[in-house]
Amino acid sequence: MHILKFGGASVKDADGVRNLEKVLKVVGTEKSLIVISAMGKTTNALEKVIDHYFNSKHELQSSIQDVKKYHNAILLDLFENEAHEVFKVVSNLFRELSDFFDRNKSPDYSFVYDQTIGYGELVSTTIVSYYLNHRGIKNKWLDVRELIKTDNYYRNAKVHWETTQSKILDAVEKNTLNITQGFLGSDANNFTTTLGREGSDYSAAIFAFCLNAKGVSIWKDVPGVLNADPRYFENPTLLHSLSYEEAIELSYYGASVIHPKTLQPLQRKEIPLYVKSFLNPKNKGTKVGKALELSPNVPCYILRKNQILISVSSLDFSYIVEENISHIFKLLHLYKMKVRSIQNSAISFSVCIENNYDHLEPLILQLKAKYNVRVDQSVDLFTVRHYTASAIKEIEKNKTVLMKQITPETVQIITK
């Protein structure tokens, strides 16, 4: 089988759905499984719904209706007859969402987030599945929550691989086109879980691993893996090929094209990954595989904005030793901070983090009980793989450098 993953940008409107059909006609639909994200900016819109549920309940229903209207407009463009069954199915999904808010008793934001956010994927795959059937492309719609089983670490769930593989092998029909959702799973109590933001790539890798797929193609609005994010760097270069190891390094440091967890299951079974453009499906894009050279061999730039740099030092000028570092990391784990870079000296320890769960204030209070603490917010973390002197100079130009680390292959620079 071959696994194809389409992100939100590829199905952001009716023309995007029609273009997905064109891509399938180029690459074929036989023995394929498609993983699809929420349409356009639906995830952001549903995050607004969640915010209204907790902070502005009088706006809750109107924000749900905004999401429904967006999808209804796409439906009206794709289907001539409003009596088509798909309208009722999509309407029922939004009714399920409203019913959840009516009966929910949990105050846990992460739990509510996961029960809500997945409706973006459920609706998008329903629309695409019905449209392809309408166009004569027979397919089987699968509810991924019945297949990918996880723990209950909401918003960043861990996969139970053995159970997941068994369920996928039982459900997927290898001789037909299968359509399912990215990003989602469910726990032992069948509550929806999510695999982390941008986790749809990871979903595709999970299916590839469990089905022993011949390859995974991720369809983007860029020509492939670029050596830099075009939003922040001018004239990025297309990478034609790179190894699993190089791709894992890039994803670890935050390259946005490939999700950090996507590559490990593919590497374990040597399943190649292709990153291609849904705008130009005949172009080769980028291939990631075993023992491939970085081609062309150029510096690769990664920028993570809105980071937080925390620097701690001992109150009595004693050394920062293993016991201190262990204590700091326990607190970082407790408050679910994502660590991006660390550096220590005799009497200080610095860590660059992402505050994804909004737990910065209690973390700082805990640290201040034992250390002197300095916090720099809204800093930028630049990482350059295969750096050159000119690449470093260009990054540092007109910026205040707060921290720098250099190894033979990688430089990390934190700037204000």
Buried (B, 14 or more C-beta within 10 A) or exposed (E): BBBBBBBBBBBBBBEBBBBBBEBBEEBEBEBBBBBBBBBBBBBEBBBBBBBBBEEEEEBBEEBBBEBBEBBBEBBEEBBEEEEBEBBEBBBEBBEEBBEBBEEBEEEEBBBBBBBBBBBBBBBBBBBBBBBBBEBEBEBBBBEBBBBBBBBBBBBBBEBBBEBBBBBBEEBBEEEBBBBBBBBBBBBEEEBBBBBBEBBBBBBBBBBBBBBEBEBBBBBBEBBBBBBBBEEEBEEBBBBBBBBBBBBBBBBEBBBBBBBBBBBBBBBEEEBBBBBBBBBEBEEBBBBBBEEBEBEEEBBBBBBBEEBBBBBBBBEEEEEBEEEBBEBBBEBBEEBBBBEBBBBBEEBBBBBBBBBEBEBBEEBBEBBEEBBBBEBBEEBBBBBBBBBEEEBBEBBBEEEEEBBBBEEEEBBBBBBE
